[in-house]
Amino acid sequence: MDLELSDEQGLIVDTVRKFVRNEIVPLEADMDPDASDLDEENHERLASQVKQMGFYGLDIPPEYGGPDIDIVTRTLMAIEMAQHRAGLYNACYGVFGGAGLAQLFEANEDQKQRYLFPTLRGERHGFFGLTEPSGGSDPARAIQTTAVKDGDDWVLNGGKIFISGADRADYGIVFARTDAAKGRGGITCFIIDADMPGFHVRRIVHTLRSTSYATELQFDNLRVPPKNILGEVDKGFAIANDRLSRQRIPYSAGCIGVAVKAQEMAIAYANQRTTFGDLLATRQAIQWMIVDNEIDIRTSRWLTLAAADKANKGQPYRTEAAMAKLVASEAGGRVVDRSMQIHGGYGMTKDLPLERWYREIRIRRIGEGPSEVQRLIMARDLLGGSFH
Ligand SMILES: Cc1cc2nc3c(=O)[nH]c(=O)nc-3n(C[C@H](O)[C@H](O)[C@H](O)COP(=O)(O)OP(=O)(O)OC[C@H]3O[C@@H](n4cnc5c(N)ncnc54)[C@H](O)[C@@H]3O)c2cc1C
């Protein structure tokens, strides 16, 4: 793998970096430090700039009208796009457009018309409902929501927890057990409309993530027509798994972006803050924190780009993606923590983005599969996988 950026990649990275620094960061100076959305006018203005740059709908495959950007370049862009206050969970406030739920690209034509295309146009929003109160690390065993056939329809009963964005979504993907005897081979993926009778959504307490709520879902005799089954009956778990592995690369890139920016801030501060008659930068305790930050950043970056490179070449990348996710989320947390320490009291204030990153990056060790689960995935791959 060539670690040098190509001329084209360099140009793209530079364009995105300038966009973040010139367009996003100045707006944040006047926004609530916990804000998760831009006002509509700025959102539309910036989205049209992104369209002119040719980057709109980054994760939409070219055959659906998205830009033709390879996974390594996409990862480099994601590292840049996260480098602002809200960047970890809402990179550039969504002005690069989203692909929505990746599973819908595998939907049938009718489902694409009803869900995928309106989502790509920004008219509909979906949620991803996998985790249940019985546990999220091992959903294949933990899922207790049942779907029972009644006539042509399926009737769902059960619930989900920690589901992001379901309070604002108008549909979602829900995994339910259709055959109790078959374990992971007995789970089916359903597309649920938020206005279907028997679907209930409730916001639960705020998480460490600023103004965004996690939600709890309840299904009471929720009747779903067969045309809303995504993929095949009993084969839904592969759909969930595929998404999780792919998602780990941009997830890692977001952690790296925040760490890069925190380190940049720490270096600038150490070079201008004087204590005991000299700059912080002259103190070995501070120098070593800066060096440890750099080691964490470079390790995360290389592992993540290596995973992206394998994915790009169509090679298996599950181990690499798990390693990147584990390292980038844990290392990113350490970098933000050390950078706060270097900033002293200022690091604790909401005037700087560090405190928001400090809270939000903690979730990264749990979301998209906790660190322990990443280790489990790698252990299975390394040892041959005949254990749980
Ligand atoms: C802010 C937020 C947003 C989320 N959004 C979504 C969403 O949109 N959709 C969705 O489906 N889910 C979502 N989740 C859920 C998330 O994916 C789960 O919280 C996560 O998978 C862990 O599941 P759990 O909380 O049930 O922990 P558990 O599975 O109960 O695990 C508890 C702890 O034990 C560890 N552990 C588990 N098994 C082992 C083992 N074999 N060996 C060692 N340690 C182990 C885990 O790593 C974890 O640290 C979200 C969570 C949060 C916090």
The ligand as a Tripos MOL2 file, in Angstrom:
@<TRIPOS>MOLECULE
LIG
   53    58     1     0     0
SMALL
NO_CHARGES

@<TRIPOS>ATOM
      1 C1        -25.5470    6.9520   21.6850 C.3       1 LIG1
      2 C2        -25.8500    5.5650   21.2120 C.ar      1 LIG1
      3 C3        -26.4610    5.3870   19.9720 C.ar      1 LIG1
      4 C4        -26.7830    4.1020   19.5170 C.ar      1 LIG1
      5 N1        -27.4390    3.9590   18.3140 N.ar      1 LIG1
      6 C5        -27.8760    2.7190   17.9410 C.ar      1 LIG1
      7 C6        -28.6860    2.5570   16.7490 C.ar      1 LIG1
      8 O1        -28.9990    3.5220   16.0290 O.2       1 LIG1
      9 N2        -29.1320    1.3170   16.4220 N.ar      1 LIG1
     10 C7        -28.8370    0.2090   17.1740 C.ar      1 LIG1
     11 O2        -29.2770   -0.8670   16.8310 O.2       1 LIG1
     12 N3        -28.0750    0.3320   18.3210 N.ar      1 LIG1
     13 C8        -27.5890    1.5560   18.7120 C.ar      1 LIG1
     14 N4        -26.8330    1.6930   19.8650 N.ar      1 LIG1
     15 C9        -26.5910    0.5130   20.6950 C.3       1 LIG1
     16 C10       -25.1510    0.0190   20.6960 C.3       1 LIG1
     17 O3        -24.8640   -0.5790   19.4530 O.3       1 LIG1
     18 C11       -25.0330   -0.9510   21.8870 C.3       1 LIG1
     19 O4        -25.1030   -0.1690   23.0750 O.3       1 LIG1
     20 C12       -23.7680   -1.7440   21.8400 C.3       1 LIG1
     21 O5        -23.7990   -2.6500   20.7690 O.3       1 LIG1
     22 C13       -23.5510   -2.5360   23.1590 C.3       1 LIG1
     23 O6        -24.6830   -3.2490   23.5140 O.3       1 LIG1
     24 P1        -25.2450   -3.1590   25.0470 P.3       1 LIG1
     25 O7        -25.3210   -1.7260   25.3860 O.co2     1 LIG1
     26 O8        -26.4860   -3.9400   25.1410 O.co2     1 LIG1
     27 O9        -24.1050   -3.8150   25.9330 O.3       1 LIG1
     28 P2        -23.9660   -5.3670   26.3230 P.3       1 LIG1
     29 O10       -24.0860   -6.2140   25.1000 O.co2     1 LIG1
     30 O11       -24.8710   -5.6650   27.4460 O.co2     1 LIG1
     31 O12       -22.4670   -5.3930   26.8530 O.3       1 LIG1
     32 C14       -22.0800   -4.7160   28.0550 C.3       1 LIG1
     33 C15       -20.5630   -4.6130   28.1100 C.3       1 LIG1
     34 O13       -20.0100   -5.9390   28.1660 O.3       1 LIG1
     35 C16       -19.0730   -6.1270   27.1270 C.3       1 LIG1
     36 N5        -19.1760   -7.5020   26.6140 N.ar      1 LIG1
     37 C17       -20.2260   -8.0820   25.9980 C.ar      1 LIG1
     38 N6        -19.9310   -9.3460   25.6410 N.ar      1 LIG1
     39 C18       -18.6530   -9.5740   26.0430 C.ar      1 LIG1
     40 C19       -17.7680  -10.6900   25.9470 C.ar      1 LIG1
     41 N7        -18.1360  -11.8370   25.3370 N.pl3     1 LIG1
     42 N8        -16.5350  -10.5730   26.4560 N.ar      1 LIG1
     43 C20       -16.1380   -9.4170   27.0500 C.ar      1 LIG1
     44 N9        -16.9220   -8.3270   27.1730 N.ar      1 LIG1
     45 C21       -18.1760   -8.3850   26.6620 C.ar      1 LIG1
     46 C22       -19.4820   -5.1250   26.0540 C.3       1 LIG1
     47 O14       -18.3840   -4.8080   25.2300 O.3       1 LIG1
     48 C23       -19.9500   -3.9600   26.8810 C.3       1 LIG1
     49 O15       -18.8220   -3.1770   27.2520 O.3       1 LIG1
     50 C24       -26.4620    2.9620   20.3180 C.ar      1 LIG1
     51 C25       -25.8180    3.1440   21.5560 C.ar      1 LIG1
     52 C26       -25.5170    4.4220   22.0110 C.ar      1 LIG1
     53 C27       -24.8550    4.5840   23.3380 C.3       1 LIG1
@<TRIPOS>BOND
     1     1     2 1
     2     2     3 ar
     3     2    52 ar
     4     3     4 ar
     5     4     5 ar
     6     4    50 ar
     7     5     6 ar
     8     6     7 ar
     9     6    13 1
    10     7     8 2
    11     7     9 ar
    12     9    10 ar
    13    10    11 2
    14    10    12 ar
    15    12    13 ar
    16    13    14 ar
    17    14    15 1
    18    14    50 ar
    19    15    16 1
    20    16    17 1
    21    16    18 1
    22    18    19 1
    23    18    20 1
    24    20    21 1
    25    20    22 1
    26    22    23 1
    27    23    24 1
    28    24    25 2
    29    24    26 1
    30    24    27 1
    31    27    28 1
    32    28    29 2
    33    28    30 1
    34    28    31 1
    35    31    32 1
    36    32    33 1
    37    33    34 1
    38    33    48 1
    39    34    35 1
    40    35    36 1
    41    35    46 1
    42    36    37 ar
    43    36    45 ar
    44    37    38 ar
    45    38    39 ar
    46    39    40 ar
    47    39    45 ar
    48    40    41 1
    49    40    42 ar
    50    42    43 ar
    51    43    44 ar
    52    44    45 ar
    53    46    47 1
    54    46    48 1
    55    48    49 1
    56    50    51 ar
    57    51    52 ar
    58    52    53 1
@<TRIPOS>SUBSTRUCTURE
     1 LIG1         1 GROUP 0 **** ****
